[in-house]
Amino acid sequence: MASDEIVWAERFSIDGRDLARNNRDISRRLALSVASEIERHRITRAHFEQNPAAYHRYLIGRQYFSRLTLPSLRRARTLASNFPDSNALLVPPSI
């Protein structure tokens, strides 16, 4: 499905005399960026698969925060405070 969403952006200094090298550089940097995102999501997914209940609470909390109303924010805080043992599990390991 086509959209106008920007999914990747980076600035480059492009030398108009060496277009092949510019193309290789852009392709390499794009591939590295995509590979990094895939790895980050793979690690995050593996982390949450170990504790599906924590992931479910995480999703509910995100839903409350997305509404940005005072009652929703209070529900999100209550949800987090009711499960202090799982809050550490909600933070995926960093790469």
C-alpha positions, 0 to 999 in steps of 0.5 A: 500500500503506497503512502506518503510516510517517510520511512528512512531519511539521511543526509548525504554529500553527493559528488556529481562526478562519481555517481556509481560510488554515491549509489553504492554508498547510499545503498550500503547505508540503507542496507545497514539501517534496515539490518539494524532495525530488523535486529532490534525488532528481533531482540525486542520480540524475543524479549516479549515472547518470554513474558506475554503477560508483560507485553499485554500490559505494555500494549494496554498502557500504550493504548491508555497513553495514546488517548492523552486524557487525564483518566487514561493517563491515570489508568496507565499509571495504575496499571504500571504500579499494580505490576511493579515486578513486571515493569523491568520486563517491559523494557527490552534489552538494548543492543 
